[in-house]
Amino acid sequence: GWRHVDAQDLLAWREPSAYDVVVLAFGTNEGNVQPFDGVAYTHMLQASVASWRQAFPGTACLLIAPGDRGVLVPRASKPAGQGADRSPPSRAPDFLRFTRVHAEIGRVQKQVARAHGCHFWSMFDAMGGAGGAYRWARQTPPLMARDLIHFTVPGYQRLAQLMAQDLGWNAELFQSGPPPARR
């Protein structure tokens, strides 16, 4: 939606320096569109971040690339009262289909972030790259939800710790609870 925003329309509800930092997270939903069009995604993201930057010229920003995503494979169906479905599979599933898309999205986001003066952080890289969704799902406790798209509470906590570490923040601040109220 940012690519369709007119910066002048936002002036009524914000002060010029109302935000210290804005976090923009794109990619998981956009990567779900099949077939993925990297050129179209690049144009959309460039227009969105340029529009956002025009509306918030002095605000720091962080563009977050999506994490790895897995592919669910349906189990063979068993008709009532019969043995396992013995029909041969039509073809082997492409377990890294979304991995390749999310890696491309991350490359594009890194370039767009630089072009618009934003910081960049990749959940994909934080998860260990290709196959991270499967590795995180097998952790104890699991860090990835069963849908292989979203994370569990411990997974989101781990991502926050990794992001704080990668960005040079004091991770202990995030582990001790919410910050004190501002006065």
C-alpha positions in Angstrom: 0.0 0.0 0.0 2.9 2.4 0.5 3.4 2.9 -3.2 -0.1 4.4 -3.4 0.3 6.9 -0.5 0.6 10.6 -1.2 3.0 12.1 1.4 0.8 15.2 1.6 -2.2 13.1 2.8 -0.2 12.0 5.8 0.6 15.5 7.1 -2.8 15.8 8.9 -2.1 12.9 11.3 1.6 13.1 12.0 4.3 15.5 13.1 7.4 15.7 10.9 9.5 14.0 13.5 6.9 11.8 15.2 8.9 8.6 14.8 12.5 7.7 15.7 12.5 4.5 13.6 10.0 2.7 11.4 10.3 -1.0 10.7 9.1 -2.2 7.3 8.6 -5.9 6.8 7.8 -7.1 3.3 8.1 -10.4 1.4 6.3 -13.3 2.9 2.9 -12.6 1.4 4.5 -11.2 -1.8 6.6 -14.4 -2.1 3.4 -16.5 -2.0 2.2 -15.2 -5.4 3.0 -17.8 -8.0 4.8 -17.6 -10.3 6.9 -15.1 -8.4 8.0 -12.2 -10.6 11.2 -10.7 -9.2 11.2 -7.7 -11.6 7.6 -6.8 -10.6 8.5 -7.2 -7.0 11.5 -5.0 -7.3 9.4 -2.2 -8.9 6.7 -2.5 -6.3 9.2 -2.4 -3.4 11.2 0.5 -4.9 8.0 2.5 -5.3 6.7 1.6 -1.8 9.9 2.5 0.0 10.4 5.7 -2.1 6.8 6.7 -1.2 7.4 5.9 2.5 10.7 7.8 2.4 9.0 10.9 0.9 6.5 10.8 3.7 9.1 10.3 6.5 12.3 11.9 5.1 14.1 12.2 8.5 13.0 9.0 10.1 15.4 6.0 10.5 14.1 2.8 8.9 14.8 -0.9 9.0 13.7 -3.1 6.2 13.2 -6.7 7.3 13.4 -9.5 4.8 11.3 -12.6 5.3 12.5 -15.8 6.9 12.8 -19.1 5.2 9.6 -20.9 4.4 9.0 -24.6 3.9 6.6 -26.6 1.8 3.9 -28.8 3.3 3.3 -32.1 1.6 -0.1 -33.7 2.1 0.0 -37.2 3.5 -1.2 -40.0 1.3 -4.9 -40.5 1.7 -6.4 -43.7 3.0 -9.9 -44.4 1.9 -12.0 -45.8 4.7 -11.4 -49.5 5.2 -8.5 -49.7 2.7 -4.7 -49.8 2.9 -2.4 -46.9 2.1 -2.8 -45.1 -1.2 -0.4 -47.0 -3.5 -0.6 -44.7 -6.5 2.8 -43.3 -7.5 3.4 -39.6 -6.8 2.9 -37.4 -9.8 6.3 -35.7 -9.0 8.6 -35.0 -6.1 7.7 -31.8 -4.2 10.1 -28.9 -4.6 10.9 -28.4 -0.9 13.0 -25.3 -1.6 10.5 -23.4 -3.8 9.8 -20.7 -1.3 13.4 -20.7 -0.1 14.6 -19.5 -3.5 11.9 -16.9 -3.7 12.6 -15.5 -0.2 16.4 -15.5 -0.9 15.6 -13.3 -4.0 13.3 -11.1 -2.0 16.1 -10.6 0.5 18.6 -9.6 -2.2 16.2 -7.1 -3.7 15.3 -5.7 -0.2 19.0 -5.2 0.6 19.5 -3.1 -2.6 16.3 -1.1 -2.0 17.2 -0.4 1.6 20.6 0.9 0.6 19.1 3.1 -2.1 16.7 4.7 0.3 19.0 5.1 3.4 17.4 2.3 5.4 19.1 -0.4 7.5 18.5 -4.0 6.4 18.1 -7.2 8.4 17.4 -10.7 7.0 15.3 -13.2 8.9 16.3 -15.7 6.2 20.0 -15.3 7.0 19.3 -15.3 10.8 17.6 -18.7 10.4 20.7 -20.1 8.7 19.7 -19.7 5.1 18.2 -22.4 2.9 16.4 -25.1 4.7 16.1 -23.0 7.9 12.3 -23.5 8.1 12.8 -27.2 8.4 15.7 -27.0 10.9 13.7 -24.6 13.0 10.6 -26.8 12.9 12.7 -29.7 14.3 14.2 -27.8 17.2 13.1 -28.6 20.8 11.0 -26.6 21.4 10.0 -26.0 17.8 10.9 -22.5 16.6 8.8 -22.8 13.4 5.0 -23.4 13.4 3.6 -26.5 11.7 2.6 -24.4 8.7 6.3 -23.8 8.0 5.5 -20.1 7.4 5.0 -18.6 10.8 7.1 -19.0 14.0 6.3 -20.2 17.4 6.6 -17.9 20.4 10.1 -19.3 21.1 10.9 -18.8 17.4 9.8 -15.1 17.5 11.8 -14.7 20.7 14.9 -16.2 19.1 14.5 -13.9 16.0 14.2 -10.9 18.3 17.4 -11.9 20.1 19.2 -12.5 16.8 18.0 -9.1 15.4 19.1 -7.3 18.5 22.5 -9.0 18.3 23.0 -8.4 14.6 22.0 -4.7 14.9 24.3 -4.2 17.9 21.5 -3.7 20.4 21.9 -4.9 24.0 19.9 -8.2 23.8 19.7 -8.3 27.6 17.3 -5.4 27.5 14.9 -7.5 25.5 15.1 -10.5 27.8 14.3 -8.7 31.0 10.8 -7.6 30.1 9.2 -4.4 28.8 11.1 -1.1 29.1 10.1 1.3 31.9 7.3 3.7 31.1 8.4 7.0 29.6 7.8 10.1 31.7 
